[in-house]
């Protein structure tokens, strides 16, 4: 199947020194420690580099950069394609490997950009046409896998990590992004913490730098059916189990991870928390009801602070939230062949799990953007950047409050969480998969009434009903806690101030 990785594409740099770019590639080999490969083309002016974390087809034949059968196209790819076998069979694609990399490459060789909407999974990749000198870059529909782009008069760079682009291009820090981080925990979509380095938005592809959208969310008009919801979720979780290495899950005391762990029933699950702030008792009860082994990862305050420092320097930009350190430490505890980790990101966005803000939105019209921002932000003292204000105004145009909040969480909040999860897990050389983020499931729930998705006492109704059917009643009755890295003896704001202070110190 796929390869979690980091990749680097550089074009139009005269007299590229391959050895120097190989050094930059090596700097983020933590994204893919199993193999590192690179090639140059067009008289040495085009470079493709790839660090591989082997997940499916562990053979050397599946290493990258990979060349198409017709010898015209080269691909560097990060991700997992969950419908690879269906595409291989339907289009009668002849492959030398069992890797989904080759399926994407050969399908593109046949249909070019028309192949992109057929892909189901998490992915970012670059395909280079060695004959025309064109290049294509694609990011998945939800932004699960990262992709960044830089261009000036003499060079174009695409990479999985913006820090690497910044080192090659020598661009300064974007101060507006730091301001946004202190209030919003991420920059405005499309921007990064470095000037002139762009985040390629989800569901977007580029041809020679020109952007186009290839997918939009669309509401389904037919009535909600609980059985269909359960089928879509179960089907997605089962697809996410494809792997040639061991699959494990993260298990908290909540509903999202309980549903995934129950249906997937992986070999093992992990729960992580601080010594005095965790959900170990609740996770152990859920694990016992499912009948699965649970490993508890106890983290001390000192270990978490060390992780913040290490990750901030590795990333070259601020972490999004304190619990990014917990994710990393949990993944580090996993065995070397436990490379695939299932997680519940996306459930709160498609099922209105953030009860406080969604309940406010459901009972508030007309929309007050200012009130929403004050409820959403992470600081009482803030000044919005002009670009973020424009971004919010664009989303809000002509919408009811609840529809605006739904779109904001899907377009702004969720990609921030996915970047957090991707980086923290990949820093430990693990691949996290998020089964709630399936196109069919997300479209099925999009624009559903508030009352179908959540309520005043029990949130995420469809998921709660499904869990009861699976005899996991205890998790439904629990109060939602959230994944916290709060030190028990400190106030929450004081904890976050410490996190911000350490982050800014590490970036100096």
N, C-alpha and C positions, 0 to 999 in steps of 0.2 A: 504494500500500500504506500503510504506517503512517507515523507521524510520531514521531520521537524528540523529546522535549520536556520542559519543566517546566510544571506547571500549579498553579493556586491556586484554591481554592474557599472562600468565606467566607459564613457564614449567621448570621442573627439579630443582627447588629451594628446597633444603631439608628443611623440617619443615616450609613450608610456613605459615606465620602468616596472616591469612585471614583478620583479622581486620586492619592490617597495609596496606595491598593492597587495602582494601576498602577505606582507607583514601586517597591513591593516586587516586583512581577512583573518589572520591568526589572532588578532586582538579580540575578536568575538567568537572564537572557536567554542566557547562555553555553550553557544546555541546549537552546536553540532559537533561533538567531540569525536565521533566515530570515523570520520573521513573528511579531508579537506582537499579540494581540487580547483584548478583554475585553467583558463585558456585565453589566448589573445587572438584577435582577428583583424582583418582590414589593415594590413601593414603595421600591426601593433598598436592601432588606435582604439580598439575595442577590447575590453577586459570583462570576463565573466568569472566570478569566484563563488564557491559554495562550501559551507560547513555542514556536514550531515550528522543528524541523530537518526540512526537506523531503527525503523519501526516495522516496516513491511518489506519483504524481499531483502533480506540482510546481506545478499551477495554483492560482490564488487561490481557486477553488471548494472546494478541500479544506482551507482554513484553518479554524481553530477559535477560539472555541466554534462548534460546528456544530449547526444546528437540524434536527430530524426532518421528514420530509415532511408529517406531520400537524400540525406546528407546536407539538407538546406538549412534546417532550423536547429538552434541550440536553446536549451531551457535551463534555468536555475529556479528552483521551486521550493516553497516552504508551506507545508500543510498536509491535509488529509482529504482525499476525495472519497465520499461514502457511496457514490453510485458508479464507481469505476467499472465494476463487473457488468453492470447493466449497459453502460456505454460501450464497453468492449464487445459485448455480444450483439447489441443492436446495430452497431455500425461495422461489425465484422472486422475489428481492428486486429491486425496480426502483431503480436508483441514478442520480443525476445525475453522479457522479464515479466514478473508478476507485480511490478511496481505501478502505482497510479500515475507516477511521473510520466511514464511512457504513454499512458492512455491520453493524458492532457496534450502531450506533444504531438502524437499522431493524429488526434482529433483536430488539433489546430492546423496541422499540415493539410488536412482535407478541407476544412471549412473556415479557416482563419477566424476573424472576430465573431462570426455567427456561432462558433462553438462555445463561446463564453457563457451565455445564459443556460447552457445545458449542465453546467457544473454544480454539484451539490456537496458542500463541505465547508472546510475552513482553508483558505489558501491566499497566498500572494506569490506571484511569479513574474519572471521576465522571459520573453522569448525573443531571440535575435535571429533575424533573417540574414544569413551570411552572403546571399546573392544581392539583394536590394539594399542592404545596410540599414533596413528599418528595424525598429524594436517595438515590442508590445509589452505593457505591464498591466497586471490585473490584481485587484484586491477583492476578497469575498464580500458577500452581501451584507454581513453584519459588522465587518471590521474585526474579526476574531484574530487574524494574523496581520502583523504590522507591515507597512510599506511607506517609505519616505523618498522624496525626490528633490534634487537640487539642479539648477541650471544657471550658467552664466555664459559669457561670450565664447569661452573656450572648452567648456566641459559640461557633460550631463552625468549625474550620478543617481542611481537607485540603490537603496539598501534597506535591510531589516532593522537597522539601528541608526538613529540620527547622529549619535555621538561620532560614529565612524565617518559619516559624510562631513561633519564639522571639522574633524581632524584633517581630512584630505583637502577640503576647500578653505579652511582657515577662516570660518565665519564667526562673528561674535554672538554672545548670548542675546536673546530677545527679552528685553526688560518687561515689555507688556505681558509676555507669557508668565514671567515670575509673579507679576501683580495678580494675574488671573488665577494662578496656582494657589496663592494665599487665601483666596476667597472661594474658588471653584474646584480646586484640586486638579486642574488640567487647563491647557490653553484652549482657546476657541478652536473648534474643528477646522482642519485645514492648515493650522499653524503648529509650530513646534517651539521648543525652548531655544532654538537657534534661528537667527535672522536668515531669511531666504531659503530655509529648508522647509519644504511643504510636507504635510501629512496627506497622503492620497486617501480620499474619503472612501468609505465602504461602497460596494456596488459600483465601482468606477474602474474603467480601463483607460489606458493611455496608448496612443499610437504616435511615436516620435514626439511625445510631450503634450499632445493635444488630448484633453480629457473628454470622456463621454460616460454617461450613466448607462448601465446595461440592465438594471433592475430597480423597480419601485415597489414599495409595499402596496397591497391592494386588499380592501375589505371584501369578505365573502358574504353574499347576500342571504344565503340559506340560513335557516334557524339553527341555533346552537344545539348540538346533540352530544350528550355526555359520553356516549359510547364511541362516537367518532373522535372526540378529544382524547380519550384513553388509547384508542388505536394509534393515533398520530404520535402521541408521546412515547408509547411502548415501541413503536416501529423505529422512531428516531434513536431511542436508547440502544436498541439492538444493533442498528447500523453502526453506532459509535463503538462497538466492541471489536470491530475488525482489526486484527493486530497479529504480528508474529512474535511479540514480546508480551510480558505479563501486564494485565490491566488491573488497576486498583481504583478506589474512590476516596474522596474526602467526605467525611460524615460529621455533621454537626448535630445539634438537637432539633433541627428544623425539618420542614416538610420537603423542600426541594431535594436535598441530598438523600433523604430517606427514600423517596420515590425512585430516584436513579439507582441507588444501591439495591433496593428490593428487586427491581426489574432486571438490572444487569447482573446481579449476584456475582461480582468479581471475586478474585481469590482472597482479597483482603481489603480492609478500609482503614483509614487513618483519621484521627481527630487531633487537632492542635489547639493549644491554648496556654495562657500564662498560668503559673502555679496557683494564683489566687483568683483567676478570672478565666473560666473555661466552661465547656458544656460536656465534660467527660461523663458525668453521671447519665445525662440525657442520651448522649451518643451511645453509651454502653447498653442502655435499655433498648434503644432502636436496633443495635447490632444483634442483641440477644434475640429479639423478636424475629429478625430476619434470618438468624442462624449463620452469622458470618464473623470471622475473627476481626477484632478491633485492636489497633495499636494506638496508644495515647502518646502524643508528643508533648511533653512538658517543657515549657520555655521559661527561663528566668528573665528578669528585667535586664540583666547585664547582657544576656545572649541576644535579646531583641535589639538593644541599642547597638551592639556590635554589628548585627545584621543590617540595620539601617545605614550605618557608616559604610560597610562593605558594598551594599547594593547601590547606594548613591554614587560612589566612586566608579563602580562598574558601569552604571547606566549613563553617567555624565550629565544627569538632569535630576530634578527632584522626584522622589517617590510620590505616588498619589496619596496614599493613606498609610498610617502606621502598620496595619495588619499585612501589608505587603511583605514585611519581615517574617511574619508567622507562616505565610504561604511558602516562602523560600525555605525556612527551617524545617517545615513539614516535608517538603519534597526532598530535602537533603537526607532525611532520615530513611527514605525508601531504599529498597535494595536496587542494585545496579540494573537488573533485568525488569524491574517494575518501572517501565518508562512511560506508560500511558495512565493518566489520572482523569477520572470523571468528576465533573464539578457542576454546580447548579446555577451558574451565571445565566441570566436571561429570564428566569422564572418570575422574578419580581417585576420586570418590565412588561412582560406579556400578560401577566395575571394581576397587575395592580397590587403588588405585595407591599409597597411602601405606603402602609395604610394612612399615616398621618397626612401626607401631602395629597394622596389621591382622594381621600375622604373630603378634604378641603376643596379640591377641584370639582368634585361631583356636586357640591352644594353651593358653588360660587359662579355666578354669571351676572353681568358681563365680566370678561377676563380683566384682571389687574396684573399686568406684567410685573410692576414694582413689588406688589405684595407677594407674588410667586417667588421672585428672586430673593426677597428677604427671608422667606421660609426655606428656600432651597440652600442658600449659601452657608458657609462654614465660619463666618465671622460677622460680628455686628458692625464693625468699622470697615467699610469697603468703598471703593470707587470703581465703577464699571468702566472697562475700556470701550472705546467707540466701536471697535470691531465686534465685540461681544454683544453690545446693544443692538447693532445692526443684525447680527445673527439671530437674536431672540425675536426681534420685530418681524423678520422674514418668516420664522416658524409660526408666529402668532397670527399672522395676517388672516382675517376672516374666520377664525376658529372659535368654537366654544372653549371654555376653560379646560374641560376634561380632555378634549381632543388635542389641545395645545400641549398639556402636560404629558399626555401619552407620547406625542411626537418628540418632545424635548427629552424625555427619558430614553427613548429608543435611539435618538440621533446624537445626543450630547452625553448623557450619563452612562449609558451602556458601553459605548466604545472606550470610555475612560476606565471602567471596570475590567474590560477585556484586555486593555494594555497592561493594567496592573497584574492580571493573572498570567498573561503571556510572559511578561518579563520575569516576574518572581519565580515562575516554574522553570522557564528556560535557563535562568541563571543557575539552576540546579540540574540542568540537562534533562528535564522532564517535559512531556507533552501533555497539556491539559485539554480535554475535550468537553464541550458544553452542549449536551443533547437537547436542552430546551430551545436552543437557537437553530431550529430547523425551519426552512422556508415555508413548508406547508403548514406546520403548527403555528408559526408566527402570523401568517396570513389568516389562518382560521380564527385566531383570537383578535385580530386587529379590528378596532372600532366596535367591539362588542360592548353592550351596556355595562355600566358599572355594577349593577345588581347581579349580572351573570358571573362576574369575575371575583367579586369580593363583597364583604358585608361589615357590619359594625362589630360583630363578636368573633366570627371566624373568617379569616381572609383566605384568598385564593380558593374559592368554593370548588371549582372543578378538580383541583388537585386534592383537596381535603376529602371529597367524595371518593376519589380513586384510592386514596390511602386507606379509607375505612373498608372498602371492598377487599383490600389486600391484608386486612386484619392488623393494620398499624394505627389503632385508635389513639394510643398514648401520645404520638407525635402531633396529632391534630389538636389535642386538648392543651398542649403547651403554649405558653405565652411566647410570642416572637421575641427573640433576644437580639439577633444580629451578630455578625462576626466581629468581635471586639478585641482590640489590643490595649485596652485601658488598664493601667496599673491600679490595683484595688485601693491602695492607700492615697492615690492622687485624685484630684478633680479632673474631669474630662478635658476641660479647656487647658489646664496646666500640662496634661499629657501631650496635647496637640502642640502646645507652645514648645515643649521640649523637642518633639519630633521636628518641628519647623526649624528650631535653632540648630539642631544637629545636621539637618539637611543642608542648610545654608552654609554652615561651617565647612562641610565636606566639598561644597562646590567652589570654595574660594581658591 
